Amino acid sequence: MKNTNFVTFGLILAVFNVGAEFTFDKYPEHFIFGVGSAAYVTEGAWDIDGKGPSIWDEFSIKSGWTESSDGGQIAANGYHYVQEDVQRLKHLGVSHYKLSLSWPRLLPHGTNSSINEAGFQYYDYVFDELLANGIKPFVALYHWDLPQTLQDDGGWLSSDSITWFKDYANLCFERYGDRVKLWTTIEDPFSIAYKGYVTGEHAPGFQHSGNEYKVGHQLLLAHAEVYQLYQSKFRGHQGGEVGLTISSDWYVASTEDEDDIDAARRAFTFRVGWFLEPLYRGDYPRVMKQRIAHKRKTLGYRHQKLPKFTSEDKAKLIGATDFIGISHFKTKLVTGQVNTSPSPDFYNDQDLVLSVDPSWPKLEYRPELNHESDRRLTGFGLEELLKYVTSSYDNPVIYVTQNGLDTCGTLKDQHRIEYIRDYTNSVLQGKLISTSLYN
């Protein structure tokens, strides 16, 4: 069996000042530390040097969609501070830097008909600068910023999206594969499908139940196509690895009642199994297919069900990942409860209610503004999630690509120090080290 590698990407600078309570010296040799970002929230320079508009550019300028209508037009202005930012990374002592490529910066109109050489040169510069300073790039091909022109043509609801993504990935592998050896195809497909196409919280801001399963299906097929592309055309001479990054909370049954225990299992099935079962078993989880079909039919939405994979799809999907990327931030209590809402919804399909145990330590930096904050000190959730994925999916290589606490706009961020320390120590001090990392 493979050894399991865990990489924590987050704001790790704070943990160097926590004293003996941080057990940094217990990491195994193959454990690597890095920090991460995403193009839209980091680069800025949204309309210069030939870059085209993304769905987040469009989404953020619509009044009311984002806080104060803020967007990534400037962001952290990383486009203009490559050398300075790389030196900060070097000062941190990290071995890896995870970043995403801006699809519309490379292909302003989304397809090979409009190649922006200035955009390609920008990432040449970034990768060369990183490697010259001993830092290895870990690259996400897609972290949510679809070119707006492709969205106008249907976005991820279009069957053409698979070809769009494959062609884009092919150019990236050709140009950067000599320097990039770790690739994740799609970052957090759940958020793309549900928050982007059902709740409207994320770009492109669609609000239509049933979209999540169609979009999720397209994302899985797009991932498989790109994985197979790399296998057949690039792996032999580039020697890199390609994976998919999922996101999930840790779910705890609210009581010892069998209904709540079953509900917690369903929560994992819908959040983790939705995207990993096809890659390891060739199809969606049976319970997911049955529940969605039954719930939607009962509500009069017979057409809203999980799409079916063809035999060719299944052959491409099974084994189509070299590692699993995991994004994790929270732990939730799960209570089984039949949902009687007349409106179909991803969570209604599961017949459960999610909540937070009030006894868990709170980390909200402005608790007076949100007494019910679900930001809690529950580092055990990361440990348990990693153990769950390890045992459920044949001990895969795992990278924790996102974990951390958002900023409160000040350097007085003791809550963040506590969060990072708790989550890191939970991985180190738990059984994970002895049962998985050295397996």
ChimeraX attribute file (.defattr): number of C-alpha atoms within 10 A of each C-alpha:
attribute: neighborCount
match mode: 1-to-1
recipient: residues
	/A:1	9
	/A:2	12
	/A:3	14
	/A:4	23
	/A:5	21
	/A:6	22
	/A:7	20
	/A:8	24
	/A:9	23
	/A:10	20
	/A:11	18
	/A:12	20
	/A:13	15
	/A:14	15
	/A:15	19
	/A:16	12
	/A:17	10
	/A:18	13
	/A:19	9
	/A:20	7
	/A:21	11
	/A:22	17
	/A:23	16
	/A:24	14
	/A:25	7
	/A:26	11
	/A:27	15
	/A:28	13
	/A:29	7
	/A:30	13
	/A:31	13
	/A:32	16
	/A:33	18
	/A:34	24
	/A:35	23
	/A:36	19
	/A:37	19
	/A:38	19
	/A:39	23
	/A:40	24
	/A:41	16
	/A:42	18
	/A:43	22
	/A:44	19
	/A:45	19
	/A:46	23
	/A:47	16
	/A:48	11
	/A:49	13
	/A:50	18
	/A:51	22
	/A:52	23
	/A:53	21
	/A:54	28
	/A:55	22
	/A:56	23
	/A:57	22
	/A:58	15
	/A:59	21
	/A:60	22
	/A:61	16
	/A:62	13
	/A:63	11
	/A:64	11
	/A:65	17
	/A:66	14
	/A:67	9
	/A:68	10
	/A:69	12
	/A:70	15
	/A:71	21
	/A:72	19
	/A:73	19
	/A:74	17
	/A:75	17
	/A:76	16
	/A:77	16
	/A:78	17
	/A:79	19
	/A:80	13
	/A:81	11
	/A:82	19
	/A:83	15
	/A:84	11
	/A:85	16
	/A:86	20
	/A:87	14
	/A:88	12
	/A:89	21
	/A:90	16
	/A:91	10
	/A:92	16
	/A:93	15
	/A:94	19
	/A:95	18
	/A:96	23
	/A:97	20
	/A:98	21
	/A:99	20
	/A:100	25
	/A:101	21
	/A:102	28
	/A:103	28
	/A:104	28
	/A:105	30
	/A:106	28
	/A:107	23
	/A:108	25
	/A:109	22
	/A:110	25
	/A:111	19
	/A:112	14
	/A:113	9
	/A:114	14
	/A:115	20
	/A:116	19
	/A:117	13
	/A:118	15
	/A:119	21
	/A:120	19
	/A:121	13
	/A:122	16
	/A:123	19
	/A:124	15
	/A:125	12
	/A:126	17
	/A:127	22
	/A:128	14
	/A:129	17
	/A:130	23
	/A:131	16
	/A:132	11
	/A:133	14
	/A:134	14
	/A:135	20
	/A:136	21
	/A:137	24
	/A:138	22
	/A:139	23
	/A:140	24
	/A:141	21
	/A:142	23
	/A:143	23
	/A:144	25
	/A:145	23
	/A:146	24
	/A:147	27
	/A:148	23
	/A:149	18
	/A:150	21
	/A:151	17
	/A:152	9
	/A:153	12
	/A:154	13
	/A:155	19
	/A:156	25
	/A:157	20
	/A:158	15
	/A:159	16
	/A:160	15
	/A:161	21
	/A:162	20
	/A:163	14
	/A:164	18
	/A:165	24
	/A:166	20
	/A:167	16
	/A:168	21
	/A:169	22
	/A:170	16
	/A:171	16
	/A:172	17
	/A:173	23
	/A:174	13
	/A:175	15
	/A:176	16
	/A:177	20
	/A:178	13
	/A:179	17
	/A:180	20
	/A:181	18
	/A:182	21
	/A:183	24
	/A:184	26
	/A:185	26
	/A:186	23
	/A:187	25
	/A:188	21
	/A:189	26
	/A:190	23
	/A:191	20
	/A:192	24
	/A:193	26
	/A:194	25
	/A:195	19
	/A:196	23
	/A:197	26
	/A:198	23
	/A:199	17
	/A:200	17
	/A:201	18
	/A:202	22
	/A:203	22
	/A:204	25
	/A:205	19
	/A:206	17
	/A:207	15
	/A:208	15
	/A:209	17
	/A:210	22
	/A:211	21
	/A:212	27
	/A:213	23
	/A:214	19
	/A:215	25
	/A:216	23
	/A:217	25
	/A:218	22
	/A:219	24
	/A:220	23
	/A:221	21
	/A:222	23
	/A:223	27
	/A:224	28
	/A:225	21
	/A:226	24
	/A:227	27
	/A:228	19
	/A:229	17
	/A:230	23
	/A:231	16
	/A:232	10
	/A:233	13
	/A:234	17
	/A:235	18
	/A:236	10
	/A:237	9
	/A:238	17
	/A:239	14
	/A:240	19
	/A:241	17
	/A:242	23
	/A:243	25
	/A:244	26
	/A:245	25
	/A:246	24
	/A:247	20
	/A:248	20
	/A:249	18
	/A:250	24
	/A:251	23
	/A:252	22
	/A:253	21
	/A:254	21
	/A:255	13
	/A:256	8
	/A:257	12
	/A:258	11
	/A:259	17
	/A:260	21
	/A:261	19
	/A:262	15
	/A:263	26
	/A:264	25
	/A:265	15
	/A:266	23
	/A:267	26
	/A:268	18
	/A:269	20
	/A:270	21
	/A:271	16
	/A:272	20
	/A:273	23
	/A:274	24
	/A:275	25
	/A:276	26
	/A:277	19
	/A:278	25
	/A:279	24
	/A:280	19
	/A:281	15
	/A:282	20
	/A:283	22
	/A:284	23
	/A:285	17
	/A:286	11
	/A:287	13
	/A:288	19
	/A:289	17
	/A:290	13
	/A:291	17
	/A:292	23
	/A:293	18
	/A:294	16
	/A:295	21
	/A:296	21
	/A:297	15
	/A:298	12
	/A:299	13
	/A:300	13
	/A:301	16
	/A:302	13
	/A:303	11
	/A:304	19
	/A:305	22
	/A:306	19
	/A:307	15
	/A:308	12
	/A:309	16
	/A:310	11
	/A:311	11
	/A:312	8
	/A:313	17
	/A:314	20
	/A:315	15
	/A:316	19
	/A:317	27
	/A:318	17
	/A:319	17
	/A:320	24
	/A:321	24
	/A:322	18
	/A:323	22
	/A:324	23
	/A:325	24
	/A:326	26
	/A:327	22
	/A:328	20
	/A:329	21
	/A:330	21
	/A:331	26
	/A:332	22
	/A:333	18
	/A:334	26
	/A:335	22
	/A:336	22
	/A:337	14
	/A:338	12
	/A:339	17
	/A:340	10
	/A:341	9
	/A:342	11
	/A:343	12
	/A:344	22
	/A:345	20
	/A:346	17
	/A:347	13
	/A:348	20
	/A:349	20
	/A:350	23
	/A:351	18
	/A:352	20
	/A:353	20
	/A:354	18
	/A:355	15
	/A:356	18
	/A:357	13
	/A:358	11
	/A:359	7
	/A:360	13
	/A:361	12
	/A:362	17
	/A:363	19
	/A:364	20
	/A:365	18
	/A:366	10
	/A:367	11
	/A:368	9
	/A:369	9
	/A:370	10
	/A:371	10
	/A:372	13
	/A:373	16
	/A:374	19
	/A:375	18
	/A:376	21
	/A:377	23
	/A:378	21
	/A:379	22
	/A:380	18
	/A:381	22
	/A:382	26
	/A:383	22
	/A:384	18
	/A:385	20
	/A:386	23
	/A:387	18
	/A:388	15
	/A:389	19
	/A:390	20
	/A:391	12
	/A:392	14
	/A:393	16
	/A:394	11
	/A:395	20
	/A:396	20
	/A:397	21
	/A:398	21
	/A:399	22
	/A:400	23
	/A:401	26
	/A:402	24
	/A:403	22
	/A:404	19
	/A:405	19
	/A:406	11
	/A:407	12
	/A:408	13
	/A:409	7
	/A:410	6
	/A:411	8
	/A:412	11
	/A:413	15
	/A:414	12
	/A:415	19
	/A:416	24
	/A:417	20
	/A:418	18
	/A:419	21
	/A:420	24
	/A:421	22
	/A:422	19
	/A:423	21
	/A:424	22
	/A:425	18
	/A:426	20
	/A:427	21
	/A:428	20
	/A:429	14
	/A:430	14
	/A:431	14
	/A:432	19
	/A:433	17
	/A:434	11
	/A:435	12
	/A:436	20
	/A:437	20
	/A:438	13
	/A:439	12
